[in-house]
Amino acid sequence: TQLLEQSPQFLSIQEGENLTVYCNSSSVFSSLQWYRQEPGEGPVLLVTVVTGGEVKKLKRLTFQFGDARKDSSLHITAAQPGDTGLYLCAGGSNYKLTFGKGTLLTVNP
Amino acid sequence: DAGITQSPRYKITETGRQVTLMCHQTWSHSYMFWYRQDLGHGLRLIYYSAAADITDKGEVPDGYVVSRSKTENFPLTLESATRSQTSVYFCASSDGWWGSSTDTQYFGPGTRLTVL
């Protein structure tokens, strides 16, 4: 069974701070996706990374896929209250995704 | 409306009753998925479907039944609901014919099910 461990589980910061959340596994995945989920809604895809060492930027969000394709990180610069939500990583293998338990981020104004 | 919809959004039922959760997508996506989301467990795959009349088990299929007679619909049935099936259920669809792991999965808004 492929498992994805996310850390930290909870994170509460002030507006303007930087943060990094991690997604680690002992398994190799063909791709790694990051989703954001807001209360009462389904997850929404933020990014997909497929190449070991790949870095993708989405405005203030920077995503990195580990060289061995077993881990990933999400870095947010100058966090804003609108970044509040549950961040989920998901490892892809064929047509199925294995999700981590998520990091619940709260950005206080 | 275009997109993926789920109904009902909220459901309360009693132990032993049969419950069907509906999922409908308008994109003609080949792949569809059912997940449950629970505190401490995250999202877990219940069943998935590669096309009409093709379904297969995911990580936690026990107590659930699915069917897919039409590409756009993927209902999930709890044959005899148990309290442990209290959860939030999400349906998702994917746009790749091959269901590649790089394809975007589009999630519905979820159904919050409570089994008393």
Interface residues (C-beta under 8 A of the other chain):
Chain A: T1 F29 S30 S31 G40 E41 G42 P43 V44 L45 T48 V50 L88 A90 G92 S93 N94 Y95 K96 L97 F99 G100 K101 G102
Chain B: Y31 Y35 G40 H41 G42 L43 R44 L45 Y48 A50 G58 E59 F90 A92 S94 G96 W98 G99 S100 S101 T102 D103 T104 Q105 Y106 F107 G108 P109 G110
